[in-house]
């Protein structure tokens, strides 16, 4: 019988810093549509095979939320699209999806984002489509009505988290610190988006002077993921902000369930020039590397 791990107590940042030099890896977990379970290799394989067999046999029907979780965990990449027009968003989205991207997020600030999602659902019904920068329950409802399977926010928006309970949609709130991760998961978030830019710089304004917090750089990058996965190994995390295609493997090897790629796929120059061939090239490469990284981690766990 599998017994899920209980949530760890939230940790202060000072405790995180002390473990930075440790090279030990977080334990691997058996993945089902809704839970991560610590297990032996034999039990893990049995769990995964039984679940997969039920899905293939049609005896287990996935909800949209479960489908979103499974899609994210299996692809390793969430393509994040923002554009200055609905037309550009549609063409860029189709280029990425045609090139192999299976999980796509369109930022709510994109003009006509909801209409784009609705049309994409008709053209790519098997893809996992979601809406990002969801800041209110109104945004959430508009996205759900358009067929979005997941919603993403830059922070934990309680109005959204509580407002969609009972709805068949996955909500991924944003977090940065251990306390924010703990609180989001405790409130019911199944997946947390970790803001971990590789170029993050923290400053504190004090009496008109600017002081740099050192070493703030440890808040960024794959190393931060690996540190956070030690106390929060039971919380699936997707890494976001400033991640490039060449870093996909490093993040997933460090414990991220997936990475959010924005400019890395929807390159600003390519978008400005409507160079959809370049977007297809980047999307194809990101999709390939994401799948390879996920499969590599799965193989190491068996």
FIZAKOL-240673 format. One line per 10 residues: number of its first residue (from 1); their letters; for each residue x, y, z of N, C-alpha, C. Coordinates in pm, whole numbers. Each point is the difference from the previous one (the first is absolute). Layout:
# residues N
NUM) A) X/Y/Z/X/Y/Z/X/Y/Z; ... .
END
This chain:
# residues 302
1) XXXXXXXXXX) 85/-120/0/-85/120/0/88/124/0; -26/94/-87/77/124/-8/-57/101/98; 88/68/69/-44/104/93/61/131/-44; -81/98/-41/53/128/-47/78/70/109; 106/68/-38/76/81/95/-83/117/47; 15/36/122/-70/116/54/82/125/-27; -66/114/-7/68/126/-28/104/31/107; 117/44/-43/104/42/93/-36/134/60; 57/31/114/-21/133/59/77/101/-84; -56/119/-9/67/103/-80/135/33/63 .
11) XXXXXXXXXX) 96/30/-84/136/29/47/35/145/-26; 82/56/83/49/135/-22/115/-6/-100; 24/112/-69/101/2/-105/139/-38/54; 28/33/124/131/-30/56/27/-150/1; -105/-80/20/16/-144/1/28/-52/-141; -56/69/-99/24/-39/-138/146/23/-36; 52/119/39/139/32/-36/97/-107/52; -29/-51/120/94/-92/62/15/-132/-75; -97/-32/-84/7/-127/-71/48/13/-143; 43/120/-39/36/22/-140/117/-85/-47 .
21) XXXXXXXXXX) 93/-31/90/118/-74/-42/-21/-151/-1; -117/-43/41/-29/-143/1/-24/-49/-141; 51/-113/-34/-15/-52/-137/-103/-112/-8; -60/-34/115/-97/-110/-2/-123/37/-79; -59/-97/-67/-116/23/-83/-128/-27/78; -104/66/-40/-131/-26/61/-48/-137/-47; -77/-71/85/-51/-131/-42/-94/12/-118; -3/-104/-82/-91/-3/-114/-134/-54/46; -103/27/-77/-134/-39/39/-75/-66/-113; -94/-85/39/-88/-63/-97/-110/98/-35 .
31) XXXXXXXXXX) -21/22/-129/-95/101/-44/-131/-62/-43; -110/49/55/-132/-32/-51/-62/130/-41; -126/-2/-41/-62/122/-49/-17/106/107; 2/-40/128/-28/100/102/99/2/115; 93/-97/8/84/-6/119/141/-46/-33; 93/33/90/136/-52/-8/17/-89/123; 42/-123/-19/16/-92/111/143/-48/7; 66/6/119/133/-60/13/-17/-150/-6; 92/-69/-66/-17/-144/-12/129/-68/-38; -1/-130/15/112/-79/-48/-5/-3/-151 .
41) XXXXXXXXXX) 110/-44/-63/1/-5/-146/-107/-94/-53; -14/-118/64/-99/-97/-48/-141/56/17; -30/60/115/-133/54/23/-28/117/-92; 104/78/-25/-16/116/-88/-36/-44/-142; 70/-103/-49/-29/-49/-135/-140/-58/-8; -41/-72/106/-133/-59/1/-107/107/0; 23/104/81/-96/111/8/-16/68/-136; 113/34/-62/-4/70/-128/-62/-86/-109; 37/-129/-5/-53/-87/-104/-150/-24/18; -44/-17/125/-141/-21/25/-81/122/-43 .
51) XXXXXXXXXX) 51/118/35/-70/124/-36/-5/16/-152; 114/-23/-67/5/13/-145/-93/-101/-67; -4/-123/55/-84/-103/-59/-148/38/10; -38/60/112/-139/41/17/-38/110/-99; 94/93/-24/-28/107/-94/-15/-55/-140; 95/-90/-40/-5/-58/-134/-125/-83/-19; -39/-75/104/-117/-87/-9/-131/78/3; 10/126/38/-121/82/3/-78/-14/128; 55/-71/101/-71/-18/125/21/118/94; 96/85/-31/23/119/80/-5/122/-91 .
61) XXXXXXXXXX) -103/80/16/-15/118/-85/57/121/72; 91/68/-65/64/116/60/-90/122/-6; -4/75/108/-66/130/-3/92/96/-72; -50/118/-33/85/99/-67/117/40/88; -25/13/132/107/36/93/106/-109/5; -43/-126/9/95/-111/1/77/-8/-131; -71/25/-108/63/-2/-133/108/108/-8; -28/116/59/98/108/0/123/-38/82; -22/-60/117/113/-43/84/85/-101/-75; -64/-102/-56/74/-104/-70/73/56/-122 .
71) XXXXXXXXXX) -66/92/-72/63/59/-118/124/80/35; -8/75/109/113/81/44/115/-89/46; -33/-102/80/105/-89/51/68/-80/-110; -74/-35/-104/59/-83/-106/76/82/-104; -37/127/-17/66/82/-103/124/71/51; -7/45/127/113/71/58/10/145/-43; -87/45/-92/7/136/-52/-140/60/-10; -15/122/52/-121/79/-19/40/122/-82; -51/9/-121/31/116/-85/-91/115/40; 59/114/34/-76/116/47/3/109/-107 .
81) XXXXXXXXXX) -119/32/-52/-11/95/-111/-67/130/41; 67/110/-31/-60/134/13/21/72/-131; -103/67/-47/9/69/-128/-79/130/7; 25/89/-98/-68/129/2/-129/2/-81; -37/-117/-54/-127/-10/-72/-47/-144/-1; -132/-18/-14/-56/-135/-4/47/-74/-124; 13/70/-111/43/-61/-125/140/-56/13; 92/80/56/137/-45/18/6/-117/98; -79/9/106/-3/-108/99/-45/-131/-64; -102/7/-84/-52/-120/-64/105/-63/-92 .
91) XXXXXXXXXX) 65/81/-82/100/-54/-93/119/-58/74; 46/70/105/114/-49/76/-36/-128/75; -120/-5/55/-45/-119/73/-8/-120/-93; -57/18/-118/-10/-110/-96/137/-48/-44; 95/93/-16/136/-38/-38/62/-89/107; -17/38/127/58/-77/111/-67/-136/13; -132/-4/-8/-73/-126/14/31/-94/-115; 8/53/-120/32/-83/-116/142/-58/8; 87/70/75/139/-44/12/21/-100/113; -105/-30/76/14/-103/103/-31/43/142 .
101) XXXXXXXXXX) -23/127/24/-37/45/135/-136/-58/35; -11/-59/118/-127/-62/42/-69/77/112; 75/86/69/-58/81/109/28/146/-30; -106/78/-18/15/140/-39/-83/91/90; 63/105/46/-65/101/83/-2/132/-76; -115/65/-4/-10/133/-59/-27/100/112; 84/101/10/-11/98/107/-126/83/-16; -70/23/111/-129/68/-2/10/142/-55; 116/62/11/16/137/-49/9/7/-153; 10/-114/-66/-2/-2/-146/-140/37/-49 .
111) XXXXXXXXXX) -13/97/-87/-132/37/-51/-72/-121/-60; -125/-22/42/-76/-112/-54/49/-136/44; 69/-7/115/57/-127/46/-106/-109/13; -114/34/55/-106/-98/21/-53/-53/-133; -19/89/-96/-48/-43/-132/102/-89/-71; 127/31/19/106/-82/-61/-3/-141/59; -13/-9/133/-7/-131/66/-119/-80/-54; -113/67/-13/-121/-67/-47/20/-58/-141; 62/76/-88/22/-48/-136/106/-109/-4; 104/15/82/104/-103/4/-55/-132/50 .
121) XXXXXXXXXX) -95/4/93/-60/-122/51/-69/-77/-112; -56/71/-95/-67/-66/-112/101/-61/-97; 114/68/-18/101/-49/-94/94/-102/61; 28/13/129/94/-89/70/-64/-50/129; -105/-78/-15/-76/-46/117/81/-92/92; 104/-65/-54/80/-91/81/111/72/77; 23/128/-31/104/76/69/-50/49/136; 95/26/90/-32/53/132/14/152/-9; -111/69/-7/1/146/-17/-44/69/129; 72/106/37/-33/71/122/19/149/-16 .
131) XXXXXXXXXX) -33/72/106/11/145/1/87/44/117; 92/92/-26/90/50/104/-33/140/44; 68/45/106/-23/131/61/-148/17/35; -56/-102/60/-139/5/47/2/67/137; -60/119/10/9/80/122/-132/17/73; -109/-52/-56/-131/16/64/-89/-118/-35; -107/-16/75/-92/-109/-27/-71/24/-133; -15/126/-39/-60/30/-130/89/-51/-113; 132/24/13/95/-54/-98/-12/-152/-8; -7/-61/119/-5/-146/7/-124/-54/-69 .
141) XXXXXXXXXX) -114/60/27/-125/-48/-60/0/18/-152; 54/112/-45/7/23/-145/85/-107/-67; 114/-32/64/91/-101/-54/-65/-137/0; -68/-34/110/-66/-132/9/-111/-12/-104; -75/106/-19/-109/-2/-99/53/-19/-142; 125/42/-21/62/-14/-132/59/-139/-20; 5/-79/108/52/-136/-10/139/-21/55; 54/99/73/134/-14/57/3/-117/100; 104/-82/-9/14/-113/91/86/33/121; 74/111/-9/76/44/117/8/151/3 .
151) XXXXXXXXXX) 17/53/120/13/144/23/129/21/77; 70/109/-31/127/29/67/3/145/45; 56/23/119/11/135/54/143/26/46; 41/127/5/134/33/48/11/-7/152; -112/-12/68/-4/-12/145/-117/-90/36; -17/-29/128/-115/-80/42/-118/93/20; -91/1/-96/-118/86/6/-111/-81/67; -24/27/128/-95/-81/76/-141/8/-58; -36/115/-54/-131/16/-61/-19/-102/-112; 107/-26/-73/-7/-98/-109/5/-141/56 .
161) XXXXXXXXXX) 95/-26/89/18/-134/55/-128/-51/66; -64/85/81/-123/-41/67/-119/4/-95; 0/95/-93/-115/20/-89/-20/-111/-100; 108/-75/-34/-14/-106/-101/-8/-139/62; -7/-6/131/-11/-132/63/-125/-71/-50; 17/-123/-36/-111/-77/-55/-7/7/-150; 77/92/-60/3/11/-146/107/-94/-57; -23/-45/-121/94/-92/-64/108/77/-74; 89/62/77/109/77/-56/116/-2/98; 122/-2/-51/119/1/85/45/144/24 .
171) XXXXXXXXXX) 20/36/126/50/135/32/143/-12/48; 90/76/-64/143/0/35/37/140/51; 4/20/130/37/131/55/152/20/0; 43/124/3/142/31/3/50/14/142; 126/-36/21/62/11/133/150/18/-18; 64/50/105/145/16/-6/68/-56/124; -54/27/117/65/-40/125/-57/-132/51; 70/-64/94/-51/-123/60/-139/19/63; -19/111/68/-130/25/63/-111/12/-103; 28/68/-112/-101/14/-106/-34/-135/-63 .
181) XXXXXXXXXX) 100/-84/-19/-23/-133/-56/-85/-82/96; 37/2/127/-72/-76/102/-147/45/8; -19/131/4/-136/53/12/-86/-34/-122; 57/14/-120/-75/-29/-121/-43/-146/-4; 92/-89/34/-32/-142/-2/-102/-35/108; 16/58/117/-93/-28/110/-141/47/-34; -11/109/-78/-130/53/-38/-65/-82/-112; 75/-93/-56/-60/-90/-99/63/-1/-137; 107/76/-23/64/1/-131/69/-134/-25; -30/-63/-113/61/-128/-34/137/17/-62 .
191) XXXXXXXXXX) 20/111/-67/128/33/-63/29/146/32; 126/34/25/39/137/32/100/50/-104; -20/122/-46/98/61/-91/104/73/83; 125/-41/-14/108/62/77/68/108/-81; -3/122/52/67/112/-65/148/-10/36; 82/-42/-95/141/-24/32/89/47/-114; -15/125/-36/79/56/-109/149/-16/27; 73/-37/-105/144/-16/16/69/134/15; -73/109/-21/59/133/11/-67/83/109; -62/-69/97/-73/71/104/94/82/88 .
201) XXXXXXXXXX) -36/122/25/77/88/88/-94/66/98; 26/-17/128/-87/56/103/67/123/61; -75/107/12/51/121/65/-99/49/105; 50/59/105/-86/58/103/25/150/5; -108/77/-5/12/145/11/-6/37/149; 101/68/48/5/34/142/49/143/15; -88/87/46/33/141/18/61/61/-126; -58/-35/-114/44/61/-125/122/-66/-60; 61/-98/67/119/-66/-53/-37/-139/-49; 74/-49/-96/-26/-132/-57/107/-96/48 .
211) XXXXXXXXXX) -44/-111/60/93/-100/48/-26/-132/-73; 105/-60/-50/-15/-128/-69/11/-113/101; -98/-90/-5/4/-117/88/90/-105/-64; 101/-46/73/94/-96/-56/-2/-127/86; -2/-118/-58/3/-25/-144/-141/-23/-55; -62/101/-52/-136/-12/-53/-6/-96/-118; 114/-22/-66/0/-86/-119/-41/-144/31; 11/-41/128/-39/-138/32/-151/-17/-12; -74/112/-6/-144/-11/-21/-30/-38/-144; 99/8/-86/-25/-26/-141/63/-130/-44 .
221) XXXXXXXXXX) -53/-54/-108/62/-114/-63/-41/-135/52; 54/-102/-67/-34/-138/32/44/-38/141; 103/64/50/51/-34/133/-105/28/106; -74/106/-18/-105/35/96/-110/-105/1; -34/-51/-117/-98/-108/-9/47/-122/81; 125/-38/-19/51/-120/67/-3/16/151; 24/124/48/-4/26/144/-144/-9/52; -92/60/-71/-139/2/43/-66/-138/-7; 46/-85/-91/-60/-132/-13/32/-91/118; 97/38/81/32/-83/117/-113/4/103 .
231) XXXXXXXXXX) -44/119/45/-113/0/93/-136/-14/-69; -5/34/-129/-129/-2/-71/2/-100/-116; 52/-118/25/10/-101/-105/-137/-49/-46; -103/23/82/-135/-44/-33/-77/104/-81; 59/117/-25/-69/107/-72/56/11/-142; -79/-32/-102/45/18/-138/23/149/-28; 114/35/-56/33/139/-29/36/17/-146; -51/106/-60/44/38/-134/83/127/13; 116/1/-61/92/113/11/-32/104/-105; 9/127/39/-38/107/-91/96/117/9 .
241) XXXXXXXXXX) -1/82/-104/73/127/-8/145/-16/-47; 26/51/-120/136/10/-49/68/-130/-36; -77/-107/-19/60/-130/-29/17/-15/-151; 116/-46/-40/31/-19/-141/-6/-149/-35; -6/-30/-127/-16/-138/-46/116/-89/47; 120/55/1/116/-81/39/1/-35/148; -90/60/79/-4/-29/144/-113/-95/38; -77/-46/-98/-113/-89/29/44/-121/80; 102/-68/-47/45/-122/66/47/27/142; 73/110/21/52/32/133/-112/19/100 .
251) XXXXXXXXXX) -106/69/-40/-112/24/91/-74/-128/32; -28/-81/-101/-75/-124/25/84/-99/79; 130/-5/-28/89/-87/79/5/46/145; -19/129/24/5/55/136/-131/-17/75; -103/-49/-67/-125/-26/70/-123/70/-53; 16/91/-96/-117/67/-58/-81/-102/-79; -134/8/13/-86/-88/-79/-4/45/-145; 16/132/-19/0/57/-135/58/140/8; 26/60/-115/46/138/-6/-94/81/-87; -17/126/34/-81/91/-80/95/78/-90 .
261) XXXXXXXXXX) -20/-11/-131/85/69/-96/-82/105/-74; 45/123/6/-70/109/-68/81/49/-118; 91/95/23/83/53/-109/89/-107/-61; 28/-105/75/85/-107/-52/-64/-68/-121; -131/0/-6/-72/-56/-115/-56/111/-88; -70/92/63/-60/111/-74/96/120/3; 112/-22/-67/108/99/-5/-55/137/-42; 41/104/71/-56/133/-25/23/48/-143; 121/-22/-49/29/42/-137/-82/-80/-101; -11/-130/25/-78/-85/-90/-147/41/1 .
271) XXXXXXXXXX) -50/35/118/-139/44/10/-20/132/-74; 94/92/18/-11/131/-65/4/-13/-152; 81/-95/-48/14/-19/-145/-97/-104/-55; -84/-55/89/-93/-106/-38/73/-116/-67; 115/-32/58/82/-109/-52/-44/-130/68; -106/-59/-50/-58/-119/62/83/-125/-24; 85/1/-100/92/-111/-21/98/-10/116; 46/115/48/92/1/114/-72/-46/126; -124/42/17/-78/-44/116/-21/-151/-4; -28/-52/-119/-16/-146/-14/130/-72/35 .
281) XXXXXXXXXX) 113/56/-44/129/-64/30/26/-3/150; -22/112/67/22/7/145/-97/-89/75; -125/-2/-43/-101/-82/66/32/-148/-15; 44/-40/-117/36/-141/-24/116/-42/87; 101/86/10/118/-31/82/-38/-8/148; -80/96/47/-42/1/140/-82/-124/34; -91/-37/-90/-84/-118/23/85/-126/9; 96/-12/-90/88/-117/-1/82/-10/128; 62/111/39/86/0/118/-81/-22/128; -121/55/4/-86/-20/116/-37/-146/18 .
291) XXXXXXXXXX) -42/-63/-108/-37/-142/6/119/-86/36; 116/30/-57/120/-77/31/38/13/147; -9/122/54/36/22/140/-94/-75/94; -130/5/-29/-98/-70/82/24/-150/-5; 21/-53/-118/23/-144/-15/129/-44/69; 101/86/-4/127/-32/64/-19/-12/152; -74/94/57/-25/-3/145/-82/-122/36; -100/-34/-81/-80/-119/25/86/-125/-4; 91/-7/-96/86/-118/-13/93/-13/122; 49/113/49/88/-3/117/-74/-42/126 .
301) XX) -132/21/0/-81/-33/118/-35/-148/7; 13/-70/-112/-42/-141/-4/111/-93/43 .
END
